[in-house]
Amino acid sequence: MSSEVYTGQAQRAAVAAVAVHDGDGHAHHHHQSFITKYIFSQDHKVISKQFLITGMIWAIIGGFFSVIFRLQLGFPDKSFPFLETIFGHWAAGGHISPELYYQLVTMHGTIMIFFVLTAGLSGTFANLLIPLQLGARDMASPFLNMLSYWFFFVASIIMLISLFLKTGPSEAGWTAYPPLSALHEASEGSKAGMDLWLISMAVFVVSQLLAGLNYISTILNMRTKGMSMTRMPLTIWALFFTAVLGVLSFPVLLSGFILLLFDRNLGTSFYLSDIYIAGHALPNQGGSPILYEHLFWFLGHPEVYIVMLPGMGITSELLATHSRKPIFGYLAMVGSLFAIASLSFLVWAHHMFVSGMNPFLGAFFVLFTLLIAVPSSVKVFNWLATLWKGNIQYTVPALFAIGFVSLFISGGLTGIWLGNSALDLHLHDTYFVIAHFHLVMGIAAFFGMFAGVYHWFPKMFGRFMNNTLGYIHFWVTFIGAYLMFWPMHYEGLAGMPRRYYEYSADALAVYHRFQGLNEFISVVAIIVFAVQLMFVFNFFYSIFKGRPVKDPNPWKANTLEWTTPIHVGHGNWPGEIPEVHRWAYDYSKNGIDFIPQTVPVSPAEEEVAEPVKTPQ
């Protein structure tokens, strides 16, 4: 070991190295059984794969549910006998029942937002990248890291069980508003399925809190020598703010769910008051469903950025790497992440403009909602400036990163409409909202996830994914996303309400003119879902049969994960942890294509690329 004086962070990393390495610098992973290495693993890289594969399984289920309810919306008068085979009496005669429709919509939203784009996205890339890009042997607490995955797995099992109940899963919507979610008598899905939904989500929140605390501790305390905060890759900054958002907001959601369980099963009245069922008054008095809305959306809007920030970090990293240019405005990018994270706690009630809130209070939330567009615009400008006149390599991960920027712009602009309380009175709960958040949060976040999977797949598995299938995956998904969701803006502007099983009632006859458009959207949804299955095939096939990686740094990137061996053992580096001498974005500098963070700064080199001159 070097005789130089280490910083506190590097000392802790060195201690971690001693804990997992022998005197020759070799990892002790060869003593592990299959169970401890691949099932109850404490290796952050294995846990990353567990989160990713579990998230992919949920994504298939959630995507399949959306295809089924799109069949109802696109072809309400047609019969599909295979539906009765799958769902039994819930789809008698090949027509899904209204109850099943709402159950599918509820579970689709819950699965995609929480189980895929929260746990699947953050769990995968935080676990994979935080130790590798910071120069740490593992997470601050590998045991807590393992627990975070298994709490997520238990939550997944509970949610999965609810799908097979006789009364079906929850049908209260992914937001689970009371009184529909608070009363067993409200619907079939409000019986045991709702209880299992709440229990599953409570366990899920515990998983996210354990993970978030671990990510924050690792980033603050386990950076290698020379890795100052201003030398961290933007992926790490994004994951850091994501973890902070989760730790501060998920406990509020947990309290809301627990109080809802109390109302359902213990006779309390936190959310219930003046309720009549079949002409009979319930004894509940004094509660307010608006209280639940506040508790839910205090997490609900930070949740948007818990989903989005990892994709932003991945996009920043990939655009610099694949355009062979330094990231434009590093400190502005970090500052905008901080501003987005801070403002996200001050805008939750823009989801509640139609709840009867005081217009003066609404104006406050309009202001902060529009303000959050400023740091978002800074990020977009810097991404475009990074691409400008770059030597762009149009690889599959680069295309998905560019697609993320496109979707973030087009989906984010409609947020300015919805953030205006006067306009929102008309647009709330219409297909305009569906179009907005699917583009800006759903599809964009998936593009960030896909970009990260294609980019770091060689590091995770030592092989490449198939490029041809990757290009097909990108173009069909990118074009399909716009074909699905852009037309919904026009439906929403016409006032077409969402969450309707059908539009056959006389009062809804005005929306019959959109039936052809709904058929088109449903056909596109089926095609896009089929291409996602192709991605799943590409993923698992490439794990075993993909083109082997020959170069430990196939993308010619600067960050520390590419200094590890092709097949990374437990402990990450076989010898000493590398020391960092520069920021992560020295591309095309002084005639050199890329300069890794481990290369010392030469006396003749101007440190103009590094945003802040840090002590050596």
C-alpha positions as CSV (number, residue, x, y, z in Angstrom):
1,M,0.0,0.0,0.0
2,S,1.1,3.5,-0.6
3,S,2.7,5.4,2.3
4,E,0.8,8.6,1.4
5,V,-1.8,9.9,3.9
6,Y,-5.2,8.8,2.9
7,T,-8.4,10.8,3.2
8,G,-11.1,9.5,5.5
9,Q,-13.1,8.2,2.5
10,A,-10.2,6.3,1.1
11,Q,-9.3,4.8,4.5
12,R,-12.7,3.3,4.8
13,A,-12.4,2.0,1.2
14,A,-9.1,0.4,2.1
15,V,-10.6,-1.2,5.2
16,A,-13.3,-2.7,3.0
17,A,-10.6,-4.0,0.7
18,V,-8.8,-5.8,3.5
19,A,-12.1,-7.3,4.6
20,V,-12.7,-9.1,1.3
21,H,-9.1,-9.7,0.0
22,D,-6.3,-11.9,1.0
23,G,-2.6,-11.0,1.1
24,D,-2.2,-11.5,-2.7
25,G,-5.1,-9.2,-3.5
26,H,-7.4,-12.0,-4.6
27,A,-11.0,-12.0,-3.7
28,H,-12.4,-14.6,-1.4
29,H,-15.4,-15.3,-3.6
30,H,-14.3,-18.8,-4.5
31,H,-15.4,-20.1,-1.1
32,Q,-19.0,-19.1,-1.6
33,S,-21.8,-21.7,-2.3
34,F,-24.3,-21.2,-5.1
35,I,-26.8,-19.9,-2.5
36,T,-24.6,-17.3,-1.0
37,K,-23.2,-16.2,-4.3
38,Y,-26.3,-16.0,-6.5
39,I,-29.3,-16.1,-4.2
40,F,-28.5,-14.4,-0.8
41,S,-25.6,-12.5,-2.3
42,Q,-24.0,-9.5,-0.6
43,D,-22.1,-8.6,-3.8
44,H,-23.5,-5.4,-5.2
45,K,-23.1,-6.6,-8.8
46,V,-25.2,-9.7,-8.2
47,I,-27.8,-7.7,-6.3
48,S,-27.9,-5.3,-9.3
49,K,-28.7,-8.2,-11.6
50,Q,-31.4,-9.5,-9.2
51,F,-33.1,-6.1,-9.2
52,L,-32.8,-5.9,-13.0
53,I,-34.2,-9.4,-13.8
54,T,-37.0,-9.1,-11.2
55,G,-37.9,-5.7,-12.7
56,M,-37.9,-7.2,-16.2
57,I,-40.3,-9.9,-15.1
58,W,-42.6,-7.3,-13.6
59,A,-42.3,-5.2,-16.8
60,I,-43.5,-8.1,-18.9
61,I,-46.5,-8.6,-16.6
62,G,-47.3,-4.9,-16.4
63,G,-47.0,-4.4,-20.2
64,F,-49.2,-7.5,-20.8
65,F,-51.9,-6.0,-18.6
66,S,-51.8,-2.7,-20.7
67,V,-52.2,-4.7,-23.9
68,I,-55.3,-6.4,-22.5
69,F,-57.0,-3.3,-21.4
70,R,-56.0,-1.6,-24.7
71,L,-57.9,-4.4,-26.5
72,Q,-61.0,-3.3,-24.6
73,L,-60.5,0.4,-25.4
74,G,-59.7,-0.3,-29.1
75,F,-62.1,-3.0,-29.8
76,P,-64.9,-2.8,-27.2
77,D,-67.4,-4.7,-29.4
78,K,-65.2,-7.6,-30.4
79,S,-64.7,-10.9,-28.6
80,F,-61.3,-12.4,-27.8
81,P,-61.8,-16.1,-26.6
82,F,-58.3,-16.4,-25.4
83,L,-59.1,-13.8,-22.7
84,E,-61.6,-16.2,-21.1
85,T,-59.0,-18.9,-21.2
86,I,-56.6,-16.7,-19.2
87,F,-59.0,-14.8,-16.9
88,G,-61.9,-17.2,-16.5
89,H,-65.2,-15.6,-15.4
90,W,-63.6,-12.2,-15.3
91,A,-63.6,-12.3,-19.1
92,A,-66.7,-14.4,-19.9
93,G,-67.4,-14.7,-23.6
94,G,-64.1,-13.1,-24.5
95,H,-65.0,-9.7,-23.1
96,I,-63.2,-8.4,-20.0
97,S,-65.5,-7.3,-17.3
98,P,-65.5,-3.7,-15.9
99,E,-64.0,-5.0,-12.7
100,L,-61.2,-6.7,-14.5
101,Y,-60.6,-3.6,-16.5
102,Y,-60.0,-1.5,-13.4
103,Q,-57.9,-4.2,-11.8
104,L,-55.7,-4.3,-14.9
105,V,-55.3,-0.5,-15.0
106,T,-54.5,-0.5,-11.2
107,M,-51.9,-3.2,-11.4
108,H,-50.4,-1.8,-14.6
109,G,-49.7,1.6,-12.9
110,T,-48.5,0.1,-9.6
111,I,-46.2,-2.4,-11.3
112,M,-44.6,0.0,-13.8
113,I,-44.2,3.0,-11.5
114,F,-43.0,1.2,-8.3
115,F,-41.8,-2.2,-9.1
116,V,-40.1,-1.5,-12.5
117,L,-39.2,2.2,-12.7
118,T,-38.4,2.7,-9.0
119,A,-36.9,-0.6,-7.8
120,G,-35.9,-2.0,-11.2
121,L,-34.2,1.2,-12.4
122,S,-32.6,2.6,-9.3
123,G,-31.9,-0.8,-7.8
124,T,-30.1,-2.0,-10.9
125,F,-27.9,1.0,-11.6
126,A,-27.3,2.3,-8.1
127,N,-26.0,-1.1,-7.0
128,L,-24.0,-1.6,-10.2
129,L,-22.4,1.8,-10.5
130,I,-22.0,3.4,-7.1
131,P,-19.2,1.2,-5.8
132,L,-17.6,0.8,-9.3
133,Q,-17.6,4.4,-10.3
134,L,-16.6,5.7,-6.8
135,G,-13.8,3.2,-6.3
136,A,-15.3,1.1,-3.5
137,R,-15.1,-2.6,-2.9
138,D,-18.8,-2.8,-2.2
139,M,-21.7,-0.9,-0.6
140,A,-21.3,0.6,2.9
141,S,-23.5,-2.2,4.2
142,P,-23.6,-5.3,1.9
143,F,-26.0,-7.0,4.3
144,L,-28.5,-4.1,4.2
145,N,-28.1,-4.1,0.5
146,M,-29.1,-7.8,0.4
147,L,-32.0,-7.1,2.7
148,S,-33.2,-4.3,0.4
149,Y,-33.6,-6.7,-2.5
150,W,-35.3,-9.4,-0.5
151,F,-37.8,-7.0,1.0
152,F,-38.5,-6.0,-2.6
153,F,-38.8,-9.7,-3.5
154,V,-41.3,-10.3,-0.6
155,A,-43.3,-7.3,-1.7
156,S,-43.4,-8.7,-5.2
157,I,-44.6,-12.1,-4.0
158,I,-47.4,-10.5,-2.0
159,M,-48.5,-8.4,-4.9
160,L,-48.3,-11.5,-7.2
161,I,-50.5,-13.4,-4.8
162,S,-53.2,-10.7,-5.0
163,L,-53.5,-11.4,-8.7
164,F,-54.8,-14.9,-8.0
165,L,-57.4,-14.1,-5.3
166,K,-61.0,-15.1,-5.9
167,T,-62.1,-11.5,-5.5
168,G,-59.2,-10.3,-7.6
169,P,-56.5,-7.7,-7.0
170,S,-57.0,-4.0,-6.1
171,E,-59.1,-2.0,-8.5
172,A,-58.8,1.4,-6.7
173,G,-56.2,2.8,-9.2
174,W,-52.5,3.0,-8.6
175,T,-53.1,6.0,-6.4
176,A,-55.6,4.0,-4.2
177,Y,-57.8,7.0,-3.3
178,P,-60.3,6.5,-0.4
179,P,-63.2,5.9,0.0
180,L,-63.1,3.4,-2.8
181,S,-59.9,1.9,-1.3
182,A,-61.0,2.2,2.3
183,L,-64.3,0.3,2.2
184,H,-64.4,-3.5,1.7
185,E,-68.0,-3.1,0.3
186,A,-66.9,-0.7,-2.4
187,S,-66.0,-3.4,-5.0
188,E,-64.6,-6.9,-5.3
189,G,-61.1,-5.5,-5.7
190,S,-61.6,-3.6,-2.4
191,K,-61.7,-6.8,-0.4
192,A,-58.6,-8.9,0.3
193,G,-56.8,-7.7,-2.9
194,M,-56.7,-4.1,-1.5
195,D,-55.2,-5.3,1.8
196,L,-52.5,-7.3,0.0
197,W,-51.8,-4.3,-2.2
198,L,-51.3,-2.1,0.9
199,I,-49.1,-4.7,2.7
200,S,-47.0,-5.2,-0.4
201,M,-46.5,-1.5,-0.8
202,A,-45.5,-1.1,2.8
203,V,-42.9,-3.8,2.5
204,F,-41.7,-2.2,-0.8
205,V,-41.2,1.2,1.0
206,V,-39.0,-0.6,3.6
207,S,-36.9,-2.0,0.8
208,Q,-36.5,1.5,-0.7
209,L,-35.5,3.1,2.6
210,L,-32.9,0.4,3.3
211,A,-31.5,0.9,-0.2
212,G,-31.5,4.7,-0.1
213,L,-29.7,4.9,3.2
214,N,-27.1,2.5,1.9
215,Y,-26.6,4.5,-1.3
216,I,-26.2,7.8,0.5
217,S,-23.7,6.3,3.0
218,T,-21.6,4.8,0.3
219,I,-21.4,7.9,-1.8
220,L,-20.6,10.2,1.1
221,N,-18.1,7.9,2.9
222,M,-16.5,5.4,0.5
223,R,-15.1,7.3,-2.4
224,T,-11.5,6.3,-3.3
225,K,-8.5,8.6,-3.0
226,G,-8.9,11.7,-5.2
227,M,-12.6,11.2,-5.9
228,S,-13.9,14.5,-4.6
229,M,-17.6,15.3,-5.0
230,T,-16.8,17.5,-8.0
231,R,-15.1,14.6,-9.8
232,M,-18.0,12.2,-9.4
233,P,-19.7,11.1,-12.6
234,L,-23.2,12.6,-13.1
235,T,-24.7,9.1,-12.8
236,I,-23.6,9.1,-9.2
237,W,-24.9,12.6,-8.5
238,A,-28.3,11.6,-10.0
239,L,-28.4,8.4,-7.9
240,F,-27.5,10.3,-4.8
241,F,-30.3,12.8,-5.2
242,T,-32.7,10.0,-6.1
243,A,-31.8,8.2,-2.8
244,V,-32.3,11.5,-0.8
245,L,-35.7,12.0,-2.4
246,G,-36.7,8.4,-1.5
247,V,-35.5,8.6,2.1
248,L,-37.4,11.9,2.7
249,S,-40.7,11.1,0.9
250,F,-41.3,7.4,1.2
251,P,-42.0,7.5,5.0
252,V,-44.9,9.9,4.3
253,L,-46.4,7.4,1.8
254,L,-45.9,4.6,4.3
255,S,-47.8,6.5,7.0
256,G,-50.6,7.1,4.5
257,F,-50.8,3.4,3.7
258,I,-50.8,2.4,7.4
259,L,-53.6,4.8,8.2
260,L,-55.6,3.4,5.3
261,L,-55.1,-0.1,6.6
262,F,-56.4,1.1,10.0
263,D,-59.5,2.6,8.4
264,R,-60.1,-0.6,6.5
265,N,-59.6,-3.1,9.4
266,L,-59.6,-1.3,12.8
267,G,-62.6,1.0,12.5
268,T,-60.7,4.3,12.5
269,S,-61.8,7.3,10.5
270,F,-58.7,9.0,9.2
271,Y,-60.1,9.2,5.6
272,L,-63.8,8.4,6.1
273,S,-66.7,10.6,7.0
274,D,-70.4,10.8,6.1
275,I,-70.4,7.6,4.1
276,Y,-73.7,5.9,3.0
277,I,-73.8,2.4,1.5
278,A,-77.2,1.2,0.2
279,G,-78.9,3.9,2.2
280,H,-77.3,3.0,5.5
281,A,-74.9,5.5,7.2
282,L,-71.5,4.2,8.3
283,P,-70.4,5.2,11.8
284,N,-67.2,6.9,10.5
285,Q,-67.0,10.6,11.2
286,G,-64.3,13.3,11.0
287,G,-62.0,11.8,8.4
288,S,-61.0,13.4,5.1
289,P,-60.0,11.7,1.8
290,I,-58.1,14.9,1.0
291,L,-55.7,14.0,3.8
292,Y,-54.8,10.8,1.9
293,E,-54.3,12.8,-1.3
294,H,-51.8,15.1,0.5
295,L,-49.9,12.2,2.0
296,F,-49.8,10.2,-1.3
297,W,-48.8,13.1,-3.5
298,F,-46.1,14.3,-1.1
299,L,-44.4,11.1,-2.2
300,G,-46.1,11.1,-5.6
301,H,-44.4,14.0,-7.1
302,P,-40.9,13.3,-5.8
303,E,-41.6,9.8,-7.1
304,V,-41.7,11.3,-10.6
305,Y,-38.1,12.4,-10.1
306,I,-37.1,9.2,-8.3
307,V,-38.1,7.6,-11.6
308,M,-36.5,10.3,-13.8
309,L,-33.2,11.3,-12.2
310,P,-31.4,7.9,-12.7
311,G,-32.3,8.2,-16.4
312,M,-31.0,11.8,-16.4
313,G,-27.7,10.7,-14.9
314,I,-27.3,7.8,-17.3
315,T,-28.1,10.0,-20.3
316,S,-25.5,12.6,-19.2
317,E,-22.9,9.9,-18.9
318,L,-23.7,8.2,-22.2
319,L,-24.0,11.4,-24.3
320,A,-20.5,12.5,-23.3
321,T,-19.1,9.1,-23.9
322,H,-20.7,8.4,-27.2
323,S,-20.3,11.9,-28.6
324,R,-16.6,11.9,-27.5
325,K,-17.0,15.3,-25.9
326,P,-16.8,16.6,-22.3
327,I,-20.2,17.1,-20.7
328,F,-21.3,20.7,-21.2
329,G,-21.7,22.6,-18.0
330,Y,-20.9,20.0,-15.3
331,L,-21.6,22.2,-12.3
332,A,-24.8,23.5,-13.9
333,M,-25.9,19.9,-14.4
334,V,-25.2,19.1,-10.7
335,G,-27.0,22.4,-9.6
336,S,-30.0,21.5,-11.8
337,L,-30.2,18.1,-10.2
338,F,-30.2,19.8,-6.8
339,A,-32.8,22.3,-7.8
340,I,-35.1,19.7,-9.3
341,A,-34.8,17.5,-6.2
342,S,-35.5,20.5,-3.9
343,L,-38.5,21.9,-5.9
344,S,-40.0,18.4,-6.3
345,F,-41.1,18.7,-2.6
346,L,-43.0,21.9,-3.2
347,V,-45.3,21.0,-6.1
348,W,-47.3,18.0,-4.9
349,A,-50.7,19.8,-4.8
350,H,-50.7,20.5,-8.5
351,H,-52.2,17.0,-8.7
352,M,-55.1,18.3,-6.6
353,F,-56.2,21.5,-8.3
354,V,-59.7,20.0,-8.7
355,S,-60.0,18.9,-5.1
356,G,-61.5,22.2,-4.0
357,M,-58.3,23.8,-2.7
358,N,-58.1,27.5,-2.1
359,P,-57.2,29.2,-5.4
360,F,-54.5,31.3,-3.6
361,L,-52.9,28.1,-2.4
362,G,-53.2,26.8,-5.9
363,A,-51.3,29.8,-7.2
364,F,-48.4,28.9,-5.0
365,F,-48.1,25.4,-6.5
366,V,-48.5,26.8,-10.0
367,L,-45.5,29.0,-9.4
368,F,-43.2,26.3,-8.1
369,T,-44.5,23.9,-10.8
370,L,-43.5,26.3,-13.5
371,L,-40.2,27.1,-11.7
372,I,-39.2,23.4,-11.9
373,A,-39.1,23.8,-15.7
374,V,-36.0,26.0,-15.3
375,P,-33.5,23.4,-14.1
376,S,-35.1,20.9,-16.4
377,S,-34.4,23.3,-19.3
378,V,-30.8,23.7,-18.1
379,K,-30.4,20.0,-18.4
380,V,-31.9,19.8,-21.9
381,F,-29.7,22.7,-23.1
382,N,-26.6,21.1,-21.7
383,W,-27.4,17.7,-23.3
384,L,-27.9,19.3,-26.7
385,A,-24.8,21.4,-26.3
386,T,-22.9,18.2,-25.4
387,L,-24.1,16.6,-28.7
388,W,-23.4,19.8,-30.7
389,K,-20.5,19.2,-33.1
390,G,-19.6,16.0,-31.3
391,N,-18.1,12.9,-32.9
392,I,-21.4,11.0,-32.2
393,Q,-21.1,7.3,-32.3
394,Y,-24.7,6.1,-33.1
395,T,-24.5,3.0,-30.9
396,V,-27.7,1.5,-29.5
397,P,-27.1,3.0,-26.0
398,A,-26.4,6.4,-27.6
399,L,-29.6,6.2,-29.5
400,F,-31.7,5.4,-26.4
401,A,-30.0,8.3,-24.6
402,I,-30.8,10.7,-27.4
403,G,-34.4,9.3,-27.4
404,F,-34.6,10.0,-23.7
405,V,-33.8,13.7,-24.4
406,S,-36.5,13.8,-27.2
407,L,-39.1,12.3,-25.0
408,F,-38.2,14.4,-22.0
409,I,-38.6,17.6,-24.1
410,S,-41.9,16.7,-25.8
411,G,-43.4,15.1,-22.7
412,G,-42.2,17.8,-20.4
413,L,-43.6,20.7,-22.4
414,T,-47.1,19.5,-21.8
415,G,-46.4,19.6,-18.1
416,I,-46.5,23.4,-18.4
417,W,-50.1,23.1,-19.6
418,L,-51.1,20.8,-16.7
419,G,-49.2,23.0,-14.2
420,N,-51.5,25.9,-14.9
421,S,-54.4,25.5,-12.6
422,A,-56.9,27.2,-14.9
423,L,-56.1,24.9,-17.8
424,D,-55.9,21.9,-15.5
425,L,-59.5,22.2,-14.5
426,H,-60.3,21.1,-18.1
427,L,-57.5,18.7,-18.7
428,H,-57.4,16.9,-15.3
429,D,-58.3,13.2,-15.6
430,T,-58.4,13.3,-19.4
431,Y,-56.2,11.5,-21.9
432,F,-54.0,14.6,-22.0
433,V,-52.6,13.6,-18.5
434,I,-52.1,10.0,-19.8
435,A,-50.1,11.3,-22.7
436,H,-48.0,13.7,-20.6
437,F,-46.8,11.4,-17.9
438,H,-46.3,8.4,-20.1
439,L,-44.0,10.3,-22.4
440,V,-42.1,12.3,-19.8
441,M,-41.9,9.8,-17.0
442,G,-42.9,6.3,-18.3
443,I,-41.3,6.0,-21.8
444,A,-38.5,8.4,-21.1
445,A,-37.5,6.6,-18.0
446,F,-37.6,3.3,-19.8
447,F,-35.3,4.8,-22.5
448,G,-32.8,5.7,-19.8
449,M,-33.1,2.2,-18.4
450,F,-32.6,0.6,-21.9
451,A,-29.6,2.9,-22.6
452,G,-28.0,1.8,-19.3
453,V,-28.6,-1.9,-19.9
454,Y,-27.1,-1.8,-23.4
455,H,-24.1,0.3,-22.2
456,W,-23.2,-1.6,-19.1
457,F,-24.2,-5.1,-20.3
458,P,-20.6,-5.8,-21.2
459,K,-19.5,-4.9,-17.6
460,M,-22.4,-7.0,-16.1
461,F,-22.0,-10.1,-18.1
462,G,-18.8,-9.9,-20.1
463,R,-20.7,-10.1,-23.4
464,F,-22.4,-7.7,-25.9
465,M,-26.1,-7.6,-26.7
466,N,-27.0,-8.2,-30.3
467,N,-26.7,-4.9,-32.2
468,T,-29.2,-5.6,-34.9
469,L,-32.0,-6.5,-32.5
470,G,-31.0,-3.5,-30.4
471,Y,-31.5,-1.1,-33.4
472,I,-34.9,-2.7,-34.2
473,H,-35.8,-2.4,-30.5
474,F,-34.9,1.4,-30.5
475,W,-36.6,2.5,-33.7
476,V,-39.9,0.5,-33.1
477,T,-40.1,1.6,-29.5
478,F,-39.2,5.3,-30.2
479,I,-41.7,5.6,-33.2
480,G,-44.3,3.5,-31.4
481,A,-44.1,5.7,-28.2
482,Y,-45.0,8.8,-30.2
483,L,-47.7,7.0,-32.2
484,M,-49.3,5.7,-29.0
485,F,-49.2,8.8,-26.8
486,W,-49.1,11.9,-29.0
487,P,-52.7,11.4,-30.3
488,M,-53.9,11.1,-26.7
489,H,-53.2,14.8,-26.3
490,Y,-55.9,15.6,-28.8
491,E,-58.3,13.3,-27.1
492,G,-57.6,15.0,-23.8
493,L,-58.0,18.5,-25.3
494,A,-61.5,17.4,-26.4
495,G,-62.2,16.4,-22.8
496,M,-62.1,12.7,-23.2
497,P,-61.9,11.2,-19.7
498,R,-59.5,8.5,-18.8
499,R,-60.2,5.4,-16.7
500,Y,-63.5,4.7,-18.5
501,Y,-64.2,1.1,-19.4
502,E,-66.2,2.1,-22.5
503,Y,-67.8,5.2,-24.0
504,S,-71.1,3.7,-25.1
505,A,-73.3,5.9,-22.8
506,D,-75.3,8.7,-24.5
507,A,-73.5,11.3,-22.4
508,L,-70.2,10.0,-23.8
509,A,-71.3,9.7,-27.5
510,V,-69.2,12.8,-28.4
511,Y,-66.1,10.7,-27.9
512,H,-67.2,8.0,-30.4
513,R,-65.3,10.0,-33.1
514,F,-62.1,8.8,-31.5
515,Q,-62.9,5.1,-31.8
516,G,-60.7,4.7,-35.0
517,L,-57.9,6.5,-33.2
518,N,-58.2,4.2,-30.2
519,E,-58.0,1.2,-32.5
520,F,-54.8,2.6,-34.0
521,I,-53.3,3.2,-30.6
522,S,-54.2,-0.3,-29.5
523,V,-52.6,-1.9,-32.5
524,V,-49.4,0.1,-32.0
525,A,-49.3,-0.9,-28.3
526,I,-49.4,-4.6,-29.3
527,I,-46.5,-4.1,-31.7
528,V,-44.4,-2.2,-29.2
529,F,-45.0,-4.8,-26.5
530,A,-44.0,-7.5,-28.9
531,V,-40.7,-5.7,-29.5
532,Q,-40.1,-5.5,-25.8
533,L,-40.3,-9.3,-25.7
534,M,-37.6,-9.3,-28.4
535,F,-35.5,-7.2,-26.1
536,V,-36.0,-9.7,-23.3
537,F,-34.9,-12.5,-25.7
538,N,-31.9,-10.5,-26.7
539,F,-31.0,-9.9,-23.1
540,F,-31.1,-13.5,-21.9
541,Y,-29.7,-14.9,-25.2
542,S,-26.7,-12.5,-25.0
543,I,-25.9,-13.5,-21.4
544,F,-24.9,-16.9,-22.7
545,K,-24.3,-16.5,-26.4
546,G,-23.5,-12.9,-27.0
547,R,-20.3,-11.7,-28.5
548,P,-17.5,-11.9,-25.8
549,V,-15.9,-8.7,-24.6
550,K,-12.2,-8.6,-25.5
551,D,-11.4,-5.1,-24.3
552,P,-12.0,-4.2,-20.6
553,N,-13.0,-0.7,-21.8
554,P,-15.1,-1.3,-25.0
555,W,-16.7,2.1,-25.1
556,K,-13.4,4.0,-24.5
557,A,-14.9,5.6,-21.4
558,N,-13.1,7.5,-18.5
559,T,-14.9,6.2,-15.4
560,L,-13.5,3.7,-12.9
561,E,-15.8,0.8,-13.7
562,W,-13.9,0.2,-16.9
563,T,-10.6,-0.2,-15.0
564,T,-11.8,-3.5,-13.5
565,P,-11.3,-6.9,-15.2
566,I,-13.7,-8.0,-17.9
567,H,-15.2,-10.6,-15.4
568,V,-15.3,-8.6,-12.1
569,G,-14.8,-10.6,-8.9
570,H,-16.1,-9.8,-5.5
571,G,-14.2,-6.7,-4.3
572,N,-14.1,-5.3,-7.9
573,W,-10.3,-4.7,-8.2
574,P,-7.8,-7.6,-7.8
575,G,-5.2,-5.3,-6.4
576,E,-5.2,-1.8,-4.9
577,I,-8.2,0.5,-5.6
578,P,-7.2,3.0,-8.3
579,E,-6.6,6.6,-7.4
580,V,-8.5,9.4,-9.2
581,H,-6.7,12.4,-10.6
582,R,-9.3,14.2,-12.8
583,W,-13.0,14.5,-13.5
584,A,-14.8,11.9,-15.7
585,Y,-15.2,13.8,-18.9
586,D,-11.8,14.4,-20.4
587,Y,-12.8,13.5,-24.0
588,S,-11.1,14.8,-27.1
589,K,-8.7,16.8,-25.0
590,N,-5.3,18.0,-26.4
591,G,-5.7,15.7,-29.4
592,I,-6.3,12.6,-27.1
593,D,-9.6,10.7,-27.6
594,F,-10.1,9.9,-23.9
595,I,-8.2,10.3,-20.7
596,P,-9.4,8.0,-17.9
597,Q,-9.8,9.3,-14.4
598,T,-6.9,7.3,-13.2
599,V,-4.3,9.1,-15.4
600,P,-2.3,11.7,-13.5
601,V,-2.5,15.3,-14.7
602,S,0.8,16.0,-16.5
603,P,2.6,19.3,-15.6
604,A,2.0,20.6,-19.2
605,E,-1.7,19.8,-19.2
606,E,-4.1,22.6,-18.6
607,E,-6.9,21.6,-16.2
608,V,-9.5,23.5,-18.1
609,A,-11.7,20.5,-18.5
610,E,-12.2,20.0,-14.7
611,P,-15.0,22.2,-13.4
612,V,-13.4,22.9,-10.0
613,K,-9.7,22.6,-9.2
614,T,-9.6,20.2,-6.3
615,P,-6.6,19.5,-4.0
616,Q,-4.4,16.7,-5.0
